Amino acid sequence: MRGAAPEGQAGALVDTHGRIHRDLRISLTDRCSLRCTYCMPEQGNEWLAKTSILTVDEIVEIATVAASLGVSTFRLTGGEPLLRTDIVEVVRRIAAIPGADRPVEVAMTTNGIRLPELLPDLVDAGLGRLNISIDTVRRERFAALTRRDRLDDVLAGIAAAAASPLRPLKLNAVAMRGVNDDELVDLVQYAVDVGAQMRFIEQMPLDAGHTWDRTTMVTREEILAALAERWELTPVPGRGGAPAETWLLDGGPHRVGVIASVTAPFCGACDRLRLTADGQLRNCLFSIAEYDLLPVLREPFTASREERIAERLRACVHGKLPGHAINDPAFLQPPRGMNAIGG
């Protein structure tokens, strides 16, 4: 039956298109130490109310139920997740959750600024993988793009990650026309030099100011053409539900990835759900609908609360559409910016 769980996975989160969901992206805060132009305004941000931000206990309660339903990867995002003063506790407690059929993995997407001081404790707590965002390695360009002169701090964070046991280490860059599209080769070479994998992301309509313009987006084909002038690119098969297509550079072992959400959507294999910092479940990065968990979490404790969380997770998965419809003329950009949704 379409949408039914495969044999042996009766409790899995399966949508009406047969996609099994094993990845939950958990946003810990909408605040950030940078102000990237494609994500947040420099000033005038309306932050989520502190009283609405999920506590560690609430995050762990949701993650525990999700794990019982087959979720095995938890990616901590923001905003900037390292701004949470309890970030090490969050990692430690999620990493300790028993998985339904496999150990859970805790990953994180960060700008890296606080990694030198926090990474040893994060690794000890059970952090398994890191993605670090860096759109340019040129100082003036970084300051203009992020509206903060923090390139040295980000590079120090990457150096700390490169010296850690966490692998694979991935670096993310949003490719933007007239901003950093002349730096694609330099970024890949930098990643190779530090032992990381560079991944380029097509710019998506997720900025808080709703100023996204398709003409400023550097496409997958343009990215690959620029890289092919420097390296021979060999496609790596077996992508599965991963958002990035990957290629070997000159036969390997180094790789580069491209996340082409706009020109080559990968919705058909999507296995991800998202939880915002204020307790809203989302079944797509571009979803308009949200499923509110706060009323369930903050009512007096009842024996049925675990099942009610599970019901919201199932309802969120059941409502998932076949794709994000960015290329549909009727597409509506989500009212939340990327910092408030979570990566």
N, C-alpha and C positions, 0 to 999 in steps of 0.2 A: 504494500500500500504506500502511495506517495506520502512522504513525510514521516513514515514510521521509522523507529529506531532499528538499525541492523541487528541481526541475531547476536545475542550476548551483550547488547547495549540498551536494554529495555529502559533504563533510567536516564539515558543520555538526552541532552538538549538538542533536539532535531527539529528544524523548521519545516515548513510546508513544501520546501523545495529539496528536502533530503540532506541539507547541510548539517553536519554534526558540529556543535560549538564546544571548543576546548580552550578558548583563549578569552580571558577577561582583562580588559585594560582598566585599571583603577586610577582615576585622577585624585591626587591627594590635596591639591590646592589650585586655585585659579591665579595665584600670585606668582610673579616671576622677577628675577633679578635683572632681566634684560627687557627691552621693548622693541622686539623685531618688527620691522615695518609691515610685514605680511601677516602679523598675528595680533598685535596690540597697539592701541594709540599710545603716544608718549605720556599724555596726561588725560585726566578725566575718566579714568576707568571706574566702572561701577563694580566693586568687588562683591563676592558672595558674602552674605552675613555670617559672622563667625559662629553664631548659634546654629546655623544650618550645616556647617562643615562636619562630616562624619568623624566620629571618634575612632581611636584604634579598636576598641571593643566592637563597634558597629561594623567597621571594615572587615575585621576578622570573622564576625558572625556571618556576613554576606559571603565572604570567600569560602568559609567552611561549607555552607550549603551548596555553593557553586561547585566546589570540589566533589561533593557527594553525588553531583549530577554529571560528573565527567570532565569538568574544567580542570586542566592540568598546568596551564601557563597563566601566571598572573604578572602583568606588566604594569609597573608603577609609573605614573606620568603626572603632568601638571597642566598648565603652569610649570613651575619648577619644583619637583618633588623633594629636592634636598633642602628646601626652605622649611619643611616640616621639622620641628625640633624633636619629634618622636620617630623620625624616619627609621632609625636602627631597630626600634621596637616593632614597627610595622613589618619590616623585612623578616625579623626573627620569628614573629608569630605566624605570619603567612607561610614561611618556609617550613614550619612545624606541622602544618595541616596535613592530615593523611589524605592521599589521593584515592579516588574510587578504584582505579585499575593501574595506576602508575604514580611514582612520586611527583609532587608538584614542583614546578620551577618558578623562581621569582626573577624577573628581569626588570630593567629600569631604563627609561629614556630621560636624559638630563642634559643641561648645558655644561655640566662638568665643573662649574665654578667652585663648589665645595668638596669636590672629590678628594683632593690631597689630605684633608683633615678627617674625612669620614670613611674613605674606602676600606681601610683595614677592618674597622668595626662592621661595615656592611658585608664584607666577604665572610667574616667570622659569623655573622648572623644568618648567612645562607643565601646571599645574593648570587645568582648564577650567571647573568649576562648583562651587558651594558650597551646601550646606544647613546652616543654623544653627538649633539647637534653642533655643527660648525659650517657656516655658509661661505666663509672666506678666511684666508690666512694673511690677508693684508690689513695692517693696522687701521689706516684711515677708513678703508672700506668697512671694516668691522664696526668701527665707531659710528659710522653713518647708518649702517644697516640695523644695528641693535640699539642705537642711541645711548650706548654706554661704552666707555673705553676699558673693556675687560678682556681683550684678546689674550693677554699674558696669563690671566687666571684660567681661561678656557684651555689654553695650551698646556698649562701645568696640570689641569685635571686629566687631559688626555694622556700626558706623560705618566701620571700616577696609574691610570687604567692600563696603559701598555706594560707597566712594570708589575701588574697584578696577575694572578692566575686566571682571570676571567677571559674566556675565549668562546666563541669568536667575539672580538671587539669590533663594533660597527660605528662608523661616523656618518651622520646624516647631513645632507645639504639640500636646500630648496634651490633649484636652478631658476634664475630670473634673468630675463632679457635686459641687457643694458646695465645689469647690476653685477653679476658674477659669472655670466656665460663665457667670459674670456679666461676663466680660471678653472675650468673643469679638469683639464689635464693636471694642473698644479695641485689641485685638491686630491686627485687620485694618487699622484706621486707622494704627497705628504702622508696619506694613509698607508701606502706601501712601506714608506720609510719607518713608520712607527708600529708596523705589524698589524694594521687594522684593515677592514674592508670599507671602502667608500661606497655610499649609496646616495644616488640623486633622486630627488622627489619632484615630480611635476607640481607646480604651484596650484593649489586648489582654492575654491571659493569658501574660505573659512576665516577670513580676516574679520575682526570685530567691526571695522568701518564699512564693510560690504563694498569695497572698491576693487575687487578682483576683476581683472580684464584678461580674457583669453589671449589677447595679442601679446601680453607681456610674459606669457608662459613659454618656457623652453620645453619642447616636446621630447618624448622618448627618442624619436628618430634623430633629432638634432643632437641630443646628448651622445648617442652612439656614434654618430658621424664624427663628432669632434674627438672622441676617444680613439676611434679607429685610425685617425691620423698619426697616433703615437703607438698604439698597441694592436696586435692581432686579437680580436675578440672571439672567443669560442663559447657558445651558449652552454650553460650547465642544465641538464635535464632534471626532472624530479622536483619541481617547484612546490607541488602540493598546495597547501593553503597559505604559503608565505606571500606577503604583499610584494616582495621584490623579485624580479627576474635577475638572474646573475650570469655573468660571463667570466671566463678565465682570461687573464691578461697574459698574452704570449705563451699560452699553454699551461699556465699556472706556476706556482701554487696560488698566487695572488688573484683576487677576484674584485669585481665591481658590480654593484647592483643598481637597478633602476626601478623605482616605484611609479608606475604610469597610471595613476588613478583616473586621469582624464581621457587620455588617448587610447589606452589599452586596459580597460577596467578588468579587475580580477574577481568581481563579485560572485561569480559562479562557484568559487571554491572558498569563499569567506567563512571563517570559523570563529569570528570575533564578536564579542559584546563589549559595551563600555559602561562604566559606572562613574558618574560625575562626583566631584568632591562634595556636593550637597545631596547625594543619595538618589540621583535619577539614573535609572537604567536606560540605555540606548542600544538599539540593535544595528545601528549604522552611524558612521561618522557624520553623515549628511541627513540623518533622520530629523523630522520635525516633531515626531511623537516621543514622549518620555514616559517612563513607568516609575512612579514615585514610591520609594521604599521608606521614606522618613516616617509616615504614619504607622507603618508596621513596626519599625525599630523603636519608636519613642512612645508607644502605648505601654501601659503596665504589662509586665511579662506574662505571657500565657503559654501554655503547653503547645499551642498550635502555631506559635510564631515562626518556627523553622519551616513548617509547611507553607505558611503564607509567603515567606520569602521565596520558597521554591515555586509557588504559584506565579509570583511576579516574574521570576526568571523565565518560566515556561511561556507566560503570556507575551513577554518581550520577544522571545525567540519566535513564537507563533506569528507575531505581527510583522516579521521581517519580510521586506519586499525582495524581488529577484535581484535588483540592483539599485544603484544610487541615482540614476537618471540625470547625471550632470549634463549629458548631451541632449537631453529632452528640452524643447523650447519652454515647457511648463515648469522646469526645475526651479525650486525655491531654495535659496541659501538658508541654512539654519540660523535662527536668531542669535544663538550663542556663538561667540568667537572660539577659535581653537583652544585658547588658554582655559576657557570655561568648560570645554567638552572633554579635553584630555586626548593625548595622541594615540 
